[in-house]
Amino acid sequence: MNSSSFITPSIHPPGGTGQAGQLKILLQDRQSRLYLQKAHQWTSSRDEAMDFQHSAKASGFVLQSKIPNMDIILSFPDSKYDLRIPCSLPSWNAVQSG
């Protein structure tokens, strides 16, 4: 089997255009519901929020910056298709005992 026989899955909501760039990866504070715009700056607008492009980049940012109570948002042009993934820091006790 050659590599051309593999199908690469893509994420598109029903009725989407299928164009690249549709999905944005955002970080949102769970309490304030504000989105990260850039380091130490927050916005209520999904359009102005920083797009991490990959969930690994977003979770890495949360771990590196030690921002608690964050969610990774897989954001589509129609927000009814958005997915929220909790991304919380491990508790200090769990880190020490591990």
C-alpha contacts under 8 A as a table, 3 or more apart, distances in Angstrom:
res1	aa1	res2	aa2	distance
1	M	5	S	6.74
2	N	5	S	5.83
2	N	6	F	7.77
3	S	6	F	5.67
4	S	7	I	7.85
11	I	23	L	7.71
12	H	16	G	5.93
12	H	17	T	7.92
12	H	18	G	6.09
12	H	22	Q	7.73
12	H	23	L	7.82
13	P	16	G	5.45
13	P	76	F	7.55
13	P	81	Y	6.42
16	G	19	Q	7.97
18	G	22	Q	7.64
19	Q	22	Q	6.30
20	A	23	L	7.72
21	G	24	K	7.18
22	Q	76	F	6.13
22	Q	77	P	6.64
23	L	74	L	6.58
23	L	75	S	5.66
23	L	76	F	5.07
23	L	77	P	7.50
24	K	51	D	5.56
24	K	52	F	7.27
24	K	53	Q	6.07
24	K	73	I	7.87
24	K	74	L	5.92
24	K	75	S	4.97
24	K	76	F	6.54
25	I	51	D	5.25
25	I	52	F	5.21
25	I	53	Q	5.32
25	I	54	H	6.26
25	I	55	S	6.35
25	I	58	A	7.32
25	I	72	I	6.81
25	I	73	I	5.73
25	I	74	L	4.98
25	I	75	S	6.14
26	L	35	Y	6.94
26	L	36	L	7.25
26	L	46	R	7.96
26	L	49	A	6.66
26	L	50	M	6.25
26	L	51	D	5.44
26	L	52	F	6.23
26	L	58	A	7.25
26	L	72	I	5.74
26	L	73	I	4.98
26	L	74	L	6.61
26	L	75	S	6.96
27	L	35	Y	5.64
27	L	36	L	5.63
27	L	50	M	7.79
27	L	58	A	6.79
27	L	70	M	6.53
27	L	71	D	5.72
27	L	72	I	4.79
27	L	73	I	5.98
28	Q	33	R	5.84
28	Q	34	L	5.54
28	Q	35	Y	4.29
28	Q	36	L	6.19
28	Q	70	M	5.66
28	Q	71	D	5.25
28	Q	72	I	6.47
28	Q	73	I	6.91
29	D	32	S	5.67
29	D	33	R	5.10
29	D	34	L	5.52
29	D	35	Y	6.38
29	D	36	L	7.73
29	D	69	N	6.11
29	D	70	M	4.75
29	D	71	D	6.43
30	R	33	R	5.43
30	R	34	L	7.93
30	R	69	N	5.46
30	R	70	M	5.43
30	R	71	D	6.21
31	Q	69	N	7.33
33	R	44	S	7.30
34	L	42	W	5.87
34	L	43	T	5.41
34	L	44	S	4.87
34	L	45	S	7.80
35	Y	42	W	5.49
35	Y	43	T	5.25
35	Y	44	S	5.98
35	Y	45	S	7.08
35	Y	46	R	6.78
35	Y	49	A	5.65
35	Y	50	M	7.85
36	L	39	A	7.26
36	L	40	H	7.71
36	L	41	Q	6.22
36	L	42	W	4.70
36	L	43	T	6.42
36	L	49	A	5.62
36	L	50	M	6.09
37	Q	41	Q	5.43
37	Q	42	W	5.05
37	Q	43	T	5.94
37	Q	48	E	6.31
37	Q	49	A	4.32
37	Q	50	M	4.81
38	K	41	Q	5.21
38	K	42	W	7.08
38	K	49	A	7.64
38	K	50	M	6.21
42	W	49	A	7.74
43	T	46	R	7.70
43	T	48	E	6.82
43	T	49	A	6.55
45	S	48	E	5.34
45	S	49	A	6.40
46	R	49	A	5.14
52	F	55	S	7.03
52	F	57	K	6.01
52	F	58	A	5.68
53	Q	57	K	7.49
54	H	57	K	5.41
54	H	58	A	6.66
55	S	58	A	5.02
55	S	59	S	6.14
55	S	72	I	7.18
56	A	59	S	5.22
56	A	60	G	5.92
57	K	60	G	5.07
57	K	61	F	6.13
58	A	61	F	5.14
58	A	62	V	6.43
58	A	72	I	6.91
59	S	62	V	5.06
59	S	63	L	6.30
59	S	72	I	7.47
59	S	87	C	6.62
60	G	63	L	5.15
60	G	64	Q	6.00
61	F	64	Q	5.12
61	F	65	S	5.87
62	V	65	S	5.36
62	V	66	K	5.65
62	V	67	I	5.57
62	V	68	P	7.66
62	V	70	M	7.42
62	V	87	C	7.55
62	V	88	S	7.92
62	V	89	L	7.52
63	L	66	K	5.12
63	L	67	I	7.25
63	L	89	L	6.47
66	K	89	L	6.92
67	I	70	M	6.97
67	I	89	L	7.54
68	P	88	S	5.90
68	P	89	L	5.94
69	N	86	P	7.86
69	N	87	C	7.06
69	N	88	S	5.35
69	N	89	L	7.52
70	M	86	P	6.46
70	M	87	C	5.36
70	M	88	S	5.85
71	D	84	R	6.22
71	D	85	I	5.41
71	D	86	P	4.43
71	D	87	C	5.03
71	D	88	S	7.45
72	I	84	R	5.87
72	I	85	I	5.02
72	I	86	P	6.29
72	I	87	C	6.30
73	I	82	D	6.71
73	I	83	L	5.68
73	I	84	R	4.74
73	I	85	I	6.32
74	L	82	D	5.49
74	L	83	L	5.01
74	L	84	R	6.51
75	S	79	S	6.51
75	S	81	Y	7.44
75	S	82	D	4.79
75	S	83	L	6.79
76	F	79	S	5.71
76	F	81	Y	6.19
76	F	82	D	5.72
78	D	81	Y	6.14
78	D	82	D	7.56
79	S	82	D	5.08
90	P	94	A	6.50
90	P	95	V	6.63
91	S	94	A	5.32
91	S	95	V	6.45
92	W	95	V	5.10
92	W	96	Q	6.20
93	N	96	Q	5.15
93	N	97	S	6.17
94	A	97	S	5.30
94	A	98	G	6.03
95	V	98	G	5.24
